[in-house]
Amino acid sequence: MRALAGIFMGLIGLVLAAPLAVVAGISLNQRKMMLFPPQGLSFQWYGELFRDEGWRNAMLNSLSLALCAALFATSIALPIAYAVWRWNSRFARALHAMGSTPFILPPVITALGFLVFWTMSGFYGSFGAVVISHGIFLVTLPLITVSLGFAGIDPAYTEAAATLGADDRTVFRTVVLPMVLPYVVSGFVFAFVISLNEYIISYMVAGFTVETLPIKVFNSIRYGYTPVMAAVSVVFILVALVAFGLVGRFGDLPRLLGAWAPKD
């Protein structure tokens, strides 16, 4: 039975890895064609990704946007999660519920709402509009992870700190924040990776004014397929692997994925 389970899991891994292997193989083509198996091996398309000004600017736009949006989303999620944990008021719970709604709606509906709002306000096509839109859309991710961090804090620690004379601000800075910091970083990483790959909201809010890597790939398809697009995909995969690897190394990954530690 265990052997059958191992074979089954191996087949699932093979199915999941096959598209990645094809994309990686295409990115190594020596000729300017998207062929698999690759004809000749060359890393020239990765160099083209960094040498070409259009691709380089799109990469910088994507990284800047993802960093700012993740920071914005995390800065919203942390005080909301803290208010729910500390006071559990109706207003705090209402904000928490609102922060969980963006992922309930289809992304295209949310993107259309942002499109109408930014067009009416006169900020359509601006970098700031894209950052705020991404941050609001992705706030659910850090909100969930940070809330898990607060839920795992043993009240005995904060009570002991308060008994020793620490005020609320000192308790938060010296006891609470260090305990939830891995969850804050995890939420930031999740938002960063999703924002890096997000296309619909970027396209609806900025069109081609703020050209990110996903939009650049879409634009390049109109002029023909090149291995550079496969190289971009491989870079995306490597960034995601590194980011989630750091979360797995320094964060509580099993609990973030839904596993709760057994009670003593």
Rosetta blueprint (number, residue, H / E / L):
1 M L
2 R H
3 A H
4 L H
5 A H
6 G H
7 I H
8 F H
9 M H
10 G H
11 L H
12 I H
13 G H
14 L H
15 V H
16 L H
17 A H
18 A H
19 P H
20 L H
21 A H
22 V H
23 V H
24 A H
25 G H
26 I H
27 S L
28 L L
29 N L
30 Q L
31 R L
32 K L
33 M L
34 M L
35 L L
36 F L
37 P L
38 P L
39 Q L
40 G L
41 L L
42 S L
43 F L
44 Q H
45 W H
46 Y H
47 G H
48 E H
49 L H
50 F H
51 R H
52 D L
53 E H
54 G H
55 W H
56 R H
57 N H
58 A H
59 M H
60 L H
61 N H
62 S H
63 L H
64 S H
65 L H
66 A H
67 L H
68 C H
69 A H
70 A H
71 L H
72 F H
73 A H
74 T H
75 S H
76 I H
77 A H
78 L H
79 P H
80 I H
81 A H
82 Y H
83 A H
84 V H
85 W H
86 R H
87 W L
88 N L
89 S L
90 R H
91 F H
92 A H
93 R H
94 A H
95 L H
96 H H
97 A H
98 M H
99 G H
100 S H
101 T L
102 P L
103 F L
104 I L
105 L L
106 P L
107 P H
108 V H
109 I H
110 T H
111 A H
112 L H
113 G H
114 F H
115 L H
116 V H
117 F H
118 W H
119 T H
120 M H
121 S H
122 G L
123 F L
124 Y L
125 G L
126 S L
127 F H
128 G H
129 A H
130 V H
131 V H
132 I H
133 S H
134 H H
135 G H
136 I H
137 F H
138 L H
139 V L
140 T H
141 L H
142 P H
143 L H
144 I H
145 T H
146 V H
147 S H
148 L H
149 G H
150 F H
151 A H
152 G L
153 I L
154 D L
155 P H
156 A H
157 Y H
158 T H
159 E H
160 A H
161 A H
162 A H
163 T H
164 L L
165 G L
166 A L
167 D L
168 D H
169 R H
170 T H
171 V H
172 F H
173 R H
174 T H
175 V H
176 V H
177 L H
178 P H
179 M H
180 V H
181 L H
182 P H
183 Y H
184 V H
185 V H
186 S H
187 G H
188 F H
189 V H
190 F H
191 A H
192 F H
193 V H
194 I H
195 S H
196 L H
197 N H
198 E L
199 Y L
200 I H
201 I H
202 S H
203 Y H
204 M H
205 V H
206 A H
207 G L
208 F L
209 T L
210 V L
211 E L
212 T L
213 L H
214 P H
215 I H
216 K H
217 V H
218 F H
219 N H
220 S H
221 I H
222 R L
223 Y L
224 G L
225 Y L
226 T L
227 P H
228 V H
229 M H
230 A H
231 A H
232 V H
233 S H
234 V H
235 V H
236 F H
237 I H
238 L H
239 V H
240 A H
241 L H
242 V H
243 A H
244 F H
245 G H
246 L H
247 V H
248 G H
249 R H
250 F H
251 G L
252 D L
253 L H
254 P H
255 R H
256 L H
257 L L
258 G L
259 A L
260 W L
261 A L
262 P L
263 K L
264 D L
